[in-house]
């Protein structure tokens, strides 16, 4: 990296791993992957020197994707730049599965082992919680070498009238013309349109392996739901996932299934899979390398991953692999409407440098964030232990701005800062109370070196009457169009946060943890073997709370 690029990364040196271990491990790994035929230019599928991306738009134009009669700009379909997604990943699946079929695995055995993921139980959670949960389920599926199949509830069992917690885009409706000269009218739901989480996330074929819901002749949705609930009651007491064997669809062979909902994914990860994923009792770890290959690692990257022993480095490497694999891409209608929102509603220029701040308040302040708020005011001498009183029940916005004081170069022009928050009115009041210079830029203090110009996330006027900024805000959630509008704003905010130059936030929020996952990139394997840190992180400033977010999806 040149000095300019290096300024973007946090990459301290670390003790040099023993090269002999890598040499021995490389021979073992070669035995696994020799059947894969590599093109010479695919040995390094992406430049592992992460380019400095200052603006929202990718500097490398990506071909638009066709969706119906429109074209989808890939800049609005994921939390990372299109050029940072490994497009050769599908060809590399051959080394990670049982055989070398044309899909990267042996088609005859692809669906023999399935993780059946039922996301509906987390449907009332926010974007960050649901997307992290999906990511964690994918971690378990790839670690256990199972196809991950998503099972959504049928319409009659769906608690959301629009059949999805993410609302309804125009495609969700069935329309018809009452008169030939009239506009089409909604006449019912489009039964072929994705429901539930699948209305938001485009589940990748390499993760599902093209498998359908297993054992449909013997198990309907309610059967799987009963099994999930039964498993949920025992997840913490008997932390060994229950495996169900049933007859495969229209075939003589059987399928081994593990069924999990949102909470079971978290419970079984914590009580059963976490330690297995971290196990390096005999480093380098061959199972870890195989897992890395299933996440799209090249053989040299899998060798690095198998040799890691620090748990933070293991989780970060898995996060960076997941991010690069394109594991989380949004449906084309989401990309279309996010693009429209960013262009028409926000004032964010897409081709200039910007920073981003995420301020999470709301219900978090009454639960796990409260102790950090108390600690903040106590350190300033403004907390009364007897009465519990303090100036504010939150950490002020000025504290987030102070994170720019450390090692961030001062400039003559103001820093452009995008603010995503569930408390926009109060944060705006806090900004209004801060000093301003002659040009109207905000200062933290009169003699401060940093100047700021803020852009706020905004919900379109026609959707502000019902609910708030949260996807599942308040007792009255409005119709499905209002919910969908909040959905689009939320995804747009996540994309803007993830692609910012400097991100300021905290890991107490699911959003902060999710954003960090997609701001990580793998370091060059040669440099890692010579002592460099295995993962590079786009610059992040943690305003308060825990300094480490933990595993991807947690």
N, C-alpha and C positions, 0 to 999 in steps of 0.2 A: 504493500500500500504506500502511496506517496503521502506526504504530510497532510495534505488537504483531506484525503480519504481517512487517514488515521484519526483525525480530529473527531470523526463521527462515531468512532468505535470505543468500546471499553474492552481492552485486550491486554491485561497485564501478563507478564511472563509467569510460568509455572514450572515446577520441577520437571526435568526431562525424563520421559518414560524410558525404561530399558529397551534398547533396540532389538536385543536378542528375543525378547518376548514377541515383538512384532514380526520378526522373521519367522519364528516357529508358527505363530498364529496365521501368518500369511499363507503358509503351505497348507494348513488345515482348511482355511477358507477357500483356497483355490480348488480344493477337492470338491467343495460344494458347488462352485459356480463355473467350473470349466466347460460345462455343456452350453453355456450361453455364448453365442457368437456376437462379438462386439465389432462395430465399425470403429476404425481408428479415431475418428473425430467424436465418438460418443463416449470414450473413456472418461472424459471430463464433461459431463452434460451441460454444465453451466460454469461460467467463470466464477471461481470461488472467491475472487476479490470482489466484494460487494461494492458496486458503484454507488457513489454518493448521489442520492436522489433527493433533491431539495423541494421539488414541486409535487403536486398531486399527480399530474399526468406523467406517464412513463416517457423517458427520453427515447426509448426504442419503440416505434409504432408497432402495434399488434394488429393483425388482420381482424376485421370485425366478424362477428358470428351471425349467421343468418337465423332469424327467428320470425317465422311467418313471412310477412311482406316487409319486415323491417330488418335493420342491422343493429347488432348489439356491440357497443364499445366495451372491450374487455377491461378497461380501466375501472369499470363500475361493477365488476362481477366478483371481486375477491378483495381481501384485506391486504394483499401485497401487489406489487407491480406485475403486470402480465409477463414481462421478461424475466422475472425472478421465479416463475413456475417452471419446473422441469418438464418440458413437453416430450422428452424421450422416455419418461417414466414407464409408459406402458410396455415398451420393448424390454425394459430391464426386469420386468416381473418374472421372466423365465427362471432367473436364478433363485427367486425367493419362494417358489411353490414346489409342488411335487414333481412336475415334469416340465415339458417345454412345448406346450400346445400353442396355437396361434394367438391365444389371449394371454399368454404368459404363464399359464398353469395347465395342468392336465385336465381337460374339460370333463372327463368321466368321473373325476373325484372332487371337482371344484366345490360341489355343494354337499359333500359328505359331512362336513362339520360347519355348523352355523351358529353365529351369535345373533339371536333375534332381539332386536332393540325396539322397545315400545316406549316412545318418548312422551306419550300423552300425559303421564302422571306429573310431568314438570311443566305442563302447558300454561299454568298460571304464573310461572316465574317470568323474569325479564329476559331480554335478548342474551345478556352475558351468561346467565345461568344456563339457559337452554343450549346455547352454542358450545359452552365449555363442557356440558354434559355429553353432547354429541361427540365432541373431540375425545373425551375420556373413554367413551364406548369404543371409538375407533382405535384407541391405544390398546385396549384389551383385545379387540378382534385381531389386530395385526400381531400382537405379542403371542397370542394363542394359535395363530395361523388358521383363523376361521373366517369364512365369508360373513360380512356384516349385512344383515337384511333388516330394513326398517319396516315395522308393522304399525300402521295407523288405524284408529278405530273406524268402524263403518258409520255412516251418517246417523243411523238411529241410536248409536251409543256415543256420539260426539257431543260434548257439553257446549261446544261453540256452534251457534246457529249457522255460521258461515262455513262450518266444517274445518275451521283452522283458527288457531289462536293468533295467527298473523293477518287476519282480515281477508278481504276479498278484492283482488284486482279485477278489472273488467272481464278477464277471461274466466273468472269463477262463475259467471252468470250464463245461463242459457237465454238467448234473446230471440225475438221473432218480430216481424213487421205486421202490425195490425192492418195497416193500409200501405199500399205500394209507395205512396209519397210521404210516409211518416218515418220518423226515426225508430230504430229497433227498440223494443221494450223488453224489460226483464220478465221472463216467464217461469223462472225456476233456476235451480243450481245445475251447473255443468257437472254431471256425474263422472266424467272422465278426467276432471281436473284434479291435480294433487291436493291432498288434505294434510292437516296437521303440520308438523315440522317440514314435511316434504314440499309444502307450498313455499317455503323459504329457501331451503338448502337443496342443491342439486347433488344428490348422493352419487359419488363417483362409481363407475362400473368396475374399476379395479378393486374397490373395497367390497362391493356386493358380489363380485365375480359373475355377475349376470344371473345370480340365483333368485328365484321367486320365494315367496313365503313357503316354508317347508310343510310337508305333511298335511296338505289341505283336505285330503280325503278323510282324515281322522281327527284333525284339530281345526276348529274355527277360532275366531277372534276371542270369544268368551272363554274357550278352553285354555288358550294361552294366557289370558288375563288371570284366570284362577291359578294357574301355575305360577305366574309372576307374583301374585299376592301371597301365595303360600311360601314362595321363596323369600319374599320380603320379610316375613315374620321370623325367619330363621337366619337372616343374612349376618347379623352380628354375633349370634350365639354359635352357629355352625358355619364358619366362614369358608366353606368349600362349595363352590357353585354346583348346583344340581344339574346333571346332564340327563336329558330326555332322549331316548332313542325311539324313532317312529319310522313308518314306511314313507319313503320318498314319493314325490308326486308322480303317479303313473309309471312307476318303475319298480323293479324287484329289489333294488338295493335300499338300505336304510340310511337315515340321516341322524346324526348326533347333534342335539340342539341345546344351547344354553340360552334361557330367556331372561331378559333384564329390562326393567324400567329405569327411570332416572335415579331413584335412591339406591336401587340395587347395584347400579354401575358404581356409585360412590362407595357403597359399603364393601362390595367385593374387591374393588380396587384397593381400598385401604387395608382390609383384613386378610386378603389373600394374594393379590397380584403384585402389590407394590414391592414387597421384599424380593419376590422372584425377579422382577424387572431390574432391581438393583444388585442382585446377587453377582458378585465377582469373587467368589470363594476360590476359584481357580482361574485367575486372570491370565491371559485374555479369555473372555467368555465367548464360546462358540454360539450358544443360544442367543446372546445379545447381538452378535454379528448377523445371525439369521433374521432376527427381528428388524435390524437396520435395513437389510436387503429388502424386506417386505415393505418398508417405508420409502424405498427408492434409492437407498444408498448405493454408490459404486463400491466395488470390492475394497478399494483403499480406504474409503470412508467407513465401511463396516469394520475394518481392522481397527481403525481409531476408536470407534464406538465400543467394540469389544474389550479394548484395553483401558477404558475409563473406569476409575474407581470412586471418584468424588460424586456424591449423589446429585449435587447441583449441576455438575457438568453433564451427567447422564441425562437428567431431565431437559437441560437446555439443548443438548444434541438431538434428543428425540423431538423436541419442539421445532427446531430448525429443519429437520428432515420432513416433519409433517407439513410445515408451512410451504416448503418448496414443492411438495408433492401435489399441491392443489387440492388438498383434502377437504377444504371448505370453500366451495364456490357457490354463489347464489343463483337462483333460477333466472332465466332471461328476462322475465317480466319485472323482477326485482331490479336487475341491472338497468333496464330501460327507465323505470320510474325513479330510481336513485339519481341517474344522470339528469333527468328532467328537474328533479328537486334541487340538486346542487347548482345547476345552471340558472334556474329561474327564481329560486327562493333565497339561497345563500348569496352573500356578497364576496365569497372567497375566490380570488384569482387562482386559476389552476396551473399557471405556468411560472409562478414566482415562489421563492422560499417562504415558508410559514412555520410557526410553531403551534402547538395545541395543548390545551389544558382541559382535563376532565375533573369536574367537581361533583362528587356523589354525596348527596345529603339524604333527605327523605327518611324512609324507614330505617336505613342503615344507622342513623344517629341514635336510634332507640335500642339498638341491639349490640352487635359486636364492635361497632366503631365508637361507642360511647366512652370506653376506657381510654382510647387515644385522645379524645377531645378533652377529657378530664386531665389527662397527663399534660397536654399542651398548656392549658390554662394554669395548672398547678406549677409548672416550670416557670411561668411568668409571675407567679405569686398572686394570681387572681382567682383561685379556687378556694371556696370555703368548705372544709370537710364536714362541718357540723350541719350546715344548711344545704350543701350541695349546689350552692349558687355560683355562677360564673358569668362573665359578660355576654357570651353567646353559647348556644347549644351546638355549635359547630366550630370548625377551624376556619378562620377568616381567609378570604380570597387573597389578601396581601401576603399571606404565608406561602401560597403557591407561587406568587410572583418572585418572592425572595429566592426561589430555587435557581433563578437565572443569575444570581449574584456570584455564584461559584464557577469560575473558569469559563464563563460565557463571554465572548468578546463584545465589548460595547461598540455601538455603531452610531453614526450621526442620524441616520434615518430610524424611525420607530420600527420595532419588531412587530410583524403581523401575527396576531395570536387568535386562533379559533378556540372558542369556549363552548364546550359541551357540558351541560349541567341540567339536573332536574330541579334546580332552584334559580331560574334565570332572573326573576324579578329582584330577589335579594342580592344576588351577585352583581347585577347592574347597579344597584344602590351603593354597594361597596365600592365599585369602580368610580361612580360619580363623586364619592367623598374623597377620592385620592387627588393629589395635586395634578395640574395640567400645565403644559408649557404654552408658549405663545401661539403654537399651531394646533393646539387642542389634543396633543398626544398625552397619554397618561403616564405619570411618574410615580414611583413608589415613595419617593421623598423628593424634596426640591432639588437636592444636590445629587440625586441618583444618576448613574450613567446610562441605565436602560430606559428607553421610551417605548410605549406600547400603543398599538392600535388594535382594538378588539372587534372580532366578528362573532356573533352569537348564532347558535343553532336556533331555528325558528320553525314553529309548526304553522302550516298554511292557515290563514284566517278562517276559512270555511270549516276547519276541523278543531278549532280551539274551544268551542262552546261545550263540548262533552269530553270529560276525561282530561288528562294532562299529558306530560311527556313520556311517562312510563307506558310500556306496551299494555299493561294490565291495570291501568291507573283507576283508582276510586271504585265505589260501589256501582256507579252507572257507567258502563263502558262504551255506550254509544252503539251505533250500527256498525256493520262490518267495514264500511268505507272509512269511518273515523279510525277504527283500529288499524286498518291497512295504512292510513296516512301516518300514524304514529310508528308503525313498523318501518316504513320507508325512511322517515326521519332518523330513527334509531340506527338503521344499517348505514345510512349516509354518514352519521356521526362516527360510527366505528371505523369506516373506511378512512375518513379524514384524520382521525386520531392516529390510526396505524401507519399512515403514510407521511406524517408530519416530520419536519426536520428534528425538532426536539419535542418530546412528549413529557408533560408534567402530570402526574396522577398519583394513585396509590393502589396497593394490591389488596386492600380490604374489599374493594369492589371487584365483581366478576369482570367488569369492563376492563379494568386496569390489567388484570391477569391475562385476559384474552388478547388485548392489544399487544402486550409484551411478547406473547408467543409468536406473533406475526411480525415482530421487529427483530427477530434473531436470524442469523445466517451462519452457515458453516465456514470455518476458517480453512485455509489451504492445508491439506493433510500433511504435506511435506513440512510446513512450518510447525504444525502440531507435534509431529514426531521429533522436532528439534526444540521443543519446549514452549511453543506459543499456546495460547488459550484456544481450545477447540471451537468455540462459538464466539462470533462477533455480535454485538448488540447495537442497534441504532440508538442514538443518545436518548436516555430516559432520566428524568429527575423524579425521585420518590419524595412526595411532599411530607408524608408522615406514615406511621405504621410499620408493618413488616417490610424488610428490605428484600426478601426473597419470596417469590410467588409460589414455589413448589412445582409439582409435576404439570405437564400440559393437560389442560382440561380440568384441573382441580379447583 
